[in-house]
Amino acid sequence: MPTEIERKFLLANDDWRAAVSGSTRLRDGILAFYDGRKIRIRFYDEKATLTVKGPRKGLARDEFEYEIPASDGLVLLERHCKGEVIEKTRHHVLVNGLEWVVDEYHGLLDGIILAEIELPSEETPFELPAWVAAEVTGIEKYRQVNLVRARKKKLADMVRRARKREANKQHQGEQPSVDHP
């Protein structure tokens, strides 16, 4: 049975960029999510994959990934992911024979950068590169679905505050601000 053993980390600095061996632009969308399980569609390099992940048991979880026709992947991504398509560039970095991926998010999650390493077993020893900071494996705040929720809430709060400021200005008899090109 295919198993994913993955650990996730924050970054200490940008030194990883000098060691990137390749990068791929990805678009991910969640088709279903419940009880730690998820079904994801991913589109990259004119390819599409459908992935089913089970709940975590320690660091491990079942992971089934299937290539599907690119045209089907685009339809699933554009019509069935509730407008929550995540865009990121995945950078590949080889460190002491193990591959790290550094995901640099764009769009809704712009500015977030996380590093991950997939291991062959939970006991596999590995050395943390100097550019890696705190481990966030299993911390709910750093799950992609929660990053999206937090960013959407932050944006909604910003819009709400801006509208309130404009309403207060109008109520006090000031001219509303107008954006000029």
Backbone as numpy.savetxt, mean C-alpha at the origin, in Angstrom:
# Nx Ny Nz CAx CAy CAz Cx Cy Cz
0.91 -26.24 -0.06 0.06 -25.06 -0.06 0.96 -23.82 -0.06
0.67 -22.87 -0.95 1.49 -21.64 -0.99 1.31 -20.81 0.29
2.42 -20.39 0.85 2.41 -19.62 2.08 3.26 -18.37 1.92
2.76 -17.27 2.46 3.50 -16.01 2.48 3.99 -15.78 3.91
5.29 -15.54 4.04 5.88 -15.17 5.33 6.55 -13.83 5.08
5.91 -12.79 5.57 6.34 -11.43 5.23 6.49 -10.60 6.48
7.53 -9.76 6.49 7.73 -8.80 7.57 7.82 -7.41 6.96
7.27 -6.44 7.68 7.14 -5.08 7.15 7.84 -4.10 8.09
8.50 -3.08 7.47 9.30 -2.13 8.23 9.12 -0.70 7.74
9.30 0.24 8.66 9.43 1.65 8.31 10.87 1.87 7.84
11.10 2.98 7.18 12.43 3.29 6.67 13.10 4.37 7.52
14.41 4.23 7.67 15.19 5.20 8.43 15.67 6.34 7.54
15.90 6.02 6.25 16.41 7.03 5.32 16.23 6.52 3.88
16.74 7.27 2.92 16.60 6.91 1.50 17.81 6.18 0.93
18.70 5.68 1.76 19.91 5.00 1.27 19.59 3.76 0.43
18.43 3.16 0.60 18.02 1.99 -0.17 17.98 2.29 -1.67
17.72 3.55 -2.03 17.57 3.91 -3.45 18.82 3.57 -4.27
20.01 3.68 -3.68 21.26 3.39 -4.39 21.40 1.91 -4.72
20.67 1.04 -4.03 20.80 -0.41 -4.22 19.64 -1.02 -5.03
18.73 -0.20 -5.56 17.58 -0.73 -6.31 18.05 -1.43 -7.58
17.60 -2.68 -7.75 17.97 -3.45 -8.94 16.89 -3.39 -10.02
15.70 -2.96 -9.67 14.60 -2.83 -10.62 13.37 -2.30 -9.93
12.47 -1.73 -10.71 11.24 -1.16 -10.16 10.08 -1.48 -11.08
8.89 -1.62 -10.48 7.67 -1.90 -11.23 6.56 -1.03 -10.69
5.79 -0.44 -11.58 4.63 0.36 -11.19 3.45 -0.59 -11.05
2.75 -0.56 -9.90 1.63 -1.45 -9.61 0.36 -0.66 -9.34
-0.76 -1.29 -9.68 -2.06 -0.79 -9.24 -2.77 -1.95 -8.58
-3.18 -1.75 -7.32 -3.84 -2.79 -6.53 -5.23 -2.34 -6.15
-6.14 -3.30 -6.12 -7.47 -3.03 -5.62 -7.95 -4.22 -4.81
-8.68 -3.94 -3.73 -9.23 -5.00 -2.89 -10.65 -5.29 -3.36
-10.89 -6.54 -3.72 -12.22 -6.97 -4.14 -13.07 -7.40 -2.95
-12.44 -7.99 -1.96 -13.15 -8.42 -0.75 -12.16 -8.47 0.41
-12.69 -8.16 1.61 -11.86 -8.16 2.81 -12.75 -8.48 4.00
-12.41 -9.53 4.75 -13.13 -9.82 5.98 -12.31 -10.78 6.84
-12.38 -10.61 8.14 -11.72 -11.51 9.10 -10.27 -11.82 8.76
-9.52 -10.83 8.31 -8.11 -11.04 8.00 -7.86 -11.70 6.65
-8.91 -11.97 5.90 -8.79 -12.56 4.57 -9.00 -11.46 3.55
-8.34 -11.60 2.38 -8.60 -10.61 1.34 -8.41 -11.22 -0.04
-9.13 -10.63 -0.97 -8.99 -10.96 -2.38 -8.59 -9.68 -3.08
-7.43 -9.73 -3.73 -6.85 -8.54 -4.34 -6.65 -8.77 -5.83
-6.85 -7.68 -6.59 -6.49 -7.67 -8.01 -5.30 -6.75 -8.15
-4.32 -7.17 -8.95 -3.13 -6.35 -9.16 -2.87 -6.27 -10.66
-2.54 -5.06 -11.12 -2.23 -4.85 -12.53 -0.84 -4.23 -12.61
0.04 -4.83 -13.45 1.40 -4.33 -13.62 1.98 -4.89 -14.92
2.84 -4.12 -15.56 3.52 -4.57 -16.79 2.56 -5.23 -17.78
1.36 -4.67 -17.93 0.35 -5.23 -18.83 -0.08 -6.63 -18.44
0.11 -7.00 -17.17 -0.32 -8.29 -16.63 -1.27 -8.03 -15.47
-2.09 -9.03 -15.18 -2.99 -8.93 -14.04 -2.93 -10.23 -13.24
-3.03 -10.10 -11.91 -3.10 -11.26 -11.05 -4.25 -11.09 -10.06
-4.82 -12.21 -9.72 -5.85 -12.28 -8.70 -5.23 -13.04 -7.54
-5.26 -12.46 -6.34 -4.61 -13.06 -5.18 -5.62 -13.24 -4.06
-5.59 -14.41 -3.45 -6.42 -14.71 -2.29 -5.47 -14.96 -1.12
-5.66 -14.19 -0.03 -4.81 -14.35 1.15 -5.68 -14.72 2.35
-5.21 -15.69 3.11 -5.91 -16.11 4.31 -5.49 -15.28 5.50
-6.09 -15.54 6.67 -5.71 -14.80 7.87 -4.30 -15.21 8.32
-3.63 -14.32 9.02 -2.27 -14.59 9.52 -2.32 -15.57 10.69
-1.32 -16.43 10.69 -1.07 -17.33 11.83 0.40 -17.10 12.15
0.65 -16.24 13.12 2.02 -15.80 13.37 2.44 -14.88 12.24
3.56 -15.17 11.61 4.03 -14.38 10.47 3.52 -14.92 9.14
2.94 -16.12 9.16 2.57 -16.81 7.92 1.08 -16.67 7.61
0.78 -16.76 6.32 -0.60 -16.81 5.86 -0.64 -17.52 4.53
-1.75 -18.19 4.24 -1.93 -18.81 2.94 -2.03 -17.71 1.90
-1.42 -17.96 0.73 -1.49 -16.98 -0.36 -1.57 -17.74 -1.68
-2.63 -17.48 -2.42 -2.83 -18.09 -3.74 -2.88 -16.96 -4.77
-2.02 -17.03 -5.76 -1.96 -15.97 -6.77 -2.08 -16.59 -8.15
-2.97 -16.01 -8.97 -3.25 -16.54 -10.30 -3.18 -15.42 -11.33
-2.46 -15.66 -12.41 -2.46 -14.70 -13.51 -3.80 -14.83 -14.23
-4.38 -13.69 -14.57 -5.64 -13.66 -15.30 -5.44 -12.76 -16.52
-6.34 -12.83 -17.50 -6.20 -11.94 -18.66 -6.16 -10.47 -18.24
-5.26 -9.71 -18.84 -5.10 -8.30 -18.50 -6.41 -7.54 -18.65
-7.19 -7.85 -19.68 -8.46 -7.14 -19.89 -9.41 -7.40 -18.72
-9.43 -8.62 -18.20 -10.27 -8.93 -17.03 -9.76 -8.17 -15.80
-8.44 -8.13 -15.65 -7.85 -7.42 -14.51 -8.22 -5.95 -14.50
-8.18 -5.32 -15.67 -8.54 -3.90 -15.74 -10.01 -3.67 -15.39
-10.90 -4.54 -15.87 -12.32 -4.41 -15.55 -12.53 -4.56 -14.05
-11.91 -5.57 -13.45 -12.05 -5.78 -12.00 -11.51 -4.58 -11.23
-10.37 -4.08 -11.65 -9.73 -2.95 -10.97 -10.59 -1.68 -11.07
-11.10 -1.41 -12.26 -11.81 -0.16 -12.50 -13.28 -0.19 -12.06
-13.91 -1.35 -12.08 -15.35 -1.41 -11.79 -15.72 -2.02 -10.44
-14.80 -2.76 -9.84 -15.20 -3.54 -8.67 -14.37 -3.29 -7.41
-13.59 -2.24 -7.39 -12.75 -1.94 -6.22 -13.19 -0.67 -5.51
-14.41 -0.26 -5.64 -14.98 0.88 -4.92 -14.14 2.15 -5.04
-13.46 2.32 -6.15 -12.67 3.53 -6.34 -11.45 3.61 -5.45
-11.09 2.53 -4.80 -9.95 2.52 -3.88 -8.77 1.78 -4.49
-8.38 2.20 -5.66 -7.24 1.59 -6.32 -5.97 2.28 -5.80
-5.04 1.48 -5.36 -3.79 1.98 -4.80 -2.72 1.90 -5.86
-1.97 2.98 -6.01 -0.87 3.01 -6.96 0.44 3.11 -6.19
1.41 2.31 -6.64 2.71 2.35 -5.98 3.78 1.88 -6.94
5.00 2.28 -6.64 6.16 1.76 -7.34 6.84 0.80 -6.39
7.04 -0.43 -6.85 7.71 -1.44 -6.04 9.16 -1.51 -6.50
10.05 -1.19 -5.58 11.49 -1.22 -5.85 12.07 -2.50 -5.25
12.92 -3.18 -6.00 13.55 -4.42 -5.56 14.99 -4.15 -5.13
15.33 -4.62 -3.93 16.65 -4.38 -3.36 17.18 -5.71 -2.79
18.31 -6.16 -3.29 18.92 -7.40 -2.81 19.89 -7.08 -1.68
19.69 -7.75 -0.53 20.55 -7.55 0.64 20.95 -8.92 1.18
22.23 -9.22 1.13 22.75 -10.49 1.65 21.98 -11.70 1.12
21.68 -11.70 -0.17 21.02 -12.84 -0.80 19.51 -12.89 -0.63
18.93 -11.96 0.08 17.48 -11.91 0.26 16.92 -10.66 -0.42
15.77 -10.81 -1.04 15.17 -9.66 -1.72 14.23 -8.90 -0.80
14.47 -7.62 -0.70 13.59 -6.68 -0.03 12.80 -5.97 -1.12
11.57 -5.59 -0.81 10.83 -4.70 -1.70 10.50 -3.45 -0.90
10.64 -2.33 -1.57 10.29 -1.05 -0.96 9.14 -0.49 -1.79
7.98 -0.35 -1.15 6.79 0.17 -1.82 6.67 1.66 -1.57
6.72 2.41 -2.66 6.61 3.87 -2.62 5.24 4.22 -3.20
4.34 4.66 -2.35 2.95 4.90 -2.75 2.77 6.23 -3.47
1.77 6.26 -4.34 1.41 7.45 -5.10 -0.10 7.70 -4.92
-0.59 8.79 -5.45 -2.03 9.06 -5.39 -2.49 9.24 -3.96
-3.55 8.54 -3.59 -4.16 8.68 -2.28 -3.15 8.51 -1.13
-2.22 7.58 -1.27 -1.25 7.31 -0.20 0.12 7.92 -0.47
0.14 8.96 -1.30 1.40 9.62 -1.66 2.20 9.98 -0.41
3.49 9.69 -0.45 4.37 10.02 0.66 4.65 8.87 1.60
3.88 7.80 1.52 4.11 6.63 2.37 5.08 5.69 1.66
6.10 5.26 2.38 7.09 4.32 1.85 7.33 3.26 2.92
7.14 1.99 2.55 7.35 0.88 3.48 8.23 -0.18 2.84
9.01 -0.87 3.64 9.86 -1.96 3.16 9.31 -3.29 3.66
9.43 -4.32 2.83 8.99 -5.66 3.20 10.04 -6.67 2.77
10.07 -7.76 3.50 10.90 -8.90 3.11 10.05 -10.15 3.25
10.06 -10.99 2.21 9.40 -12.29 2.27 10.46 -13.33 2.57
10.15 -14.19 3.51 11.12 -15.18 3.97 10.64 -16.59 3.65
11.59 -17.52 3.43 11.19 -18.91 3.16 10.61 -19.62 4.38
10.99 -19.17 5.60 10.41 -19.73 6.83 10.45 -18.65 7.91
9.67 -18.84 8.95 9.65 -17.87 10.04 10.98 -17.82 10.78
11.75 -18.89 10.69 13.03 -18.97 11.40 14.21 -18.45 10.57
13.98 -18.07 9.32 15.07 -17.61 8.47 15.73 -16.37 9.06
17.03 -16.46 9.34 17.72 -15.27 9.88 17.98 -14.26 8.75
17.93 -13.00 9.09 18.25 -11.95 8.13 18.78 -10.74 8.87
19.57 -9.98 8.16 20.16 -8.78 8.74 19.37 -7.57 8.28
19.11 -6.66 9.20 18.41 -5.43 8.84 19.40 -4.47 8.19
19.08 -4.01 6.99 19.94 -2.99 6.38 19.89 -1.70 7.20
20.91 -0.86 7.08 20.98 0.39 7.84 19.82 1.33 7.51
19.21 1.18 6.33 18.12 2.06 5.94 16.76 1.63 6.47
16.72 0.53 7.23 15.48 0.03 7.82 15.36 0.53 9.25
14.15 0.96 9.62 13.89 1.44 10.99 13.02 0.40 11.71
11.96 0.83 12.34 11.12 -0.02 13.18 10.31 -1.03 12.37
10.15 -2.22 12.95 9.29 -3.23 12.34 7.84 -2.91 12.68
6.96 -3.04 11.66 5.54 -2.76 11.86 4.67 -3.95 11.45
5.30 -5.12 11.30 4.55 -6.34 10.97 3.44 -6.55 11.99
2.24 -6.76 11.50 1.11 -7.05 12.38 0.49 -5.85 13.07
1.04 -4.67 12.89 0.45 -3.47 13.50 -0.66 -2.98 12.57
-1.87 -2.99 13.07 -3.05 -2.70 12.25 -2.95 -1.37 11.49
-2.38 -0.37 12.10 -2.28 0.96 11.50 -1.58 0.90 10.13
-0.66 -0.05 9.95 0.15 -0.11 8.73 -0.38 -1.09 7.69
-1.55 -1.66 7.92 -2.17 -2.48 6.88 -2.69 -1.54 5.81
-2.57 -1.93 4.57 -2.93 -1.05 3.46 -4.37 -0.55 3.58
-5.29 -1.42 3.95 -6.70 -1.02 4.07 -6.85 0.07 5.13
-6.08 0.00 6.22 -6.17 1.02 7.27 -5.45 2.30 6.88
-4.37 2.19 6.11 -3.71 3.39 5.59 -4.67 4.18 4.70
-5.43 3.46 3.87 -6.40 4.11 2.99 -7.49 4.79 3.82
-8.03 4.08 4.80 -9.09 4.67 5.64 -8.59 5.93 6.35
-7.39 5.86 6.91 -6.84 7.01 7.65 -6.63 8.20 6.72
-6.10 7.96 5.53 -5.85 9.06 4.59 -7.17 9.67 4.10
-8.17 8.83 3.84 -9.48 9.35 3.42 -10.11 10.20 4.52
-9.98 9.75 5.75 -10.53 10.52 6.88 -9.80 11.85 7.00
-8.48 11.85 6.87 -7.71 13.08 6.96 -8.13 14.06 5.88
-8.29 13.57 4.65 -8.72 14.45 3.55 -10.12 14.99 3.77
-11.03 14.14 4.26 -12.40 14.59 4.54 -12.41 15.65 5.64
-11.58 15.45 6.67 -11.48 16.42 7.76 -10.96 17.77 7.25
-9.98 17.73 6.34 -9.43 18.96 5.77 -10.51 19.71 4.98
-11.29 19.00 4.20 -12.37 19.62 3.42 -13.41 20.21 4.36
-13.77 19.46 5.39 -14.77 19.94 6.36 -14.30 21.21 7.05
-13.02 21.26 7.45 -12.49 22.47 8.10 -12.46 23.66 7.14
-12.09 23.41 5.89 -12.05 24.49 4.90 -13.46 25.05 4.67
-14.44 24.18 4.58 -15.83 24.63 4.38 -16.31 25.43 5.59
-15.93 24.99 6.77 -16.33 25.69 7.99 -15.70 27.08 8.02
-14.43 27.19 7.64 -13.77 28.51 7.60 -14.48 29.43 6.62
-14.83 28.92 5.45 -15.54 29.74 4.45 -16.91 30.16 4.97
-17.61 29.26 5.62 -18.93 29.59 6.17 -18.80 30.67 7.25
-17.77 30.57 8.09 -17.54 31.57 9.13 -17.22 32.93 8.52
-16.43 32.96 7.46 -16.11 34.21 6.78 -17.37 34.85 6.21
-18.20 34.05 5.58 -19.44 34.57 5.00 -20.37 35.08 6.10
-20.43 34.36 7.19 -21.29 34.74 8.30 -20.83 36.08 8.91
-19.52 36.32 8.90 -18.96 37.55 9.46 -18.94 38.67 8.43
-19.49 38.43 7.25 -19.56 39.47 6.23 -18.33 39.63 5.37
-17.37 38.72 5.49 -16.18 38.79 4.66 -16.48 38.17 3.30
-15.71 38.57 2.35 -15.82 37.99 1.02 -15.21 36.59 1.04
-15.89 35.61 0.46 -15.29 34.27 0.40 -14.04 34.31 -0.46
-13.07 33.49 -0.11 -11.84 33.44 -0.91 -12.14 32.74 -2.22
-11.53 33.23 -3.27 -11.73 32.66 -4.59 -10.36 32.25 -5.10
-10.29 31.02 -5.58 -9.03 30.54 -6.14 -8.90 31.07 -7.56
-7.77 31.68 -7.82 -7.48 32.16 -9.17 -6.39 31.30 -9.76
-6.48 31.05 -11.07 -5.45 30.23 -11.71 -4.11 30.90 -11.70
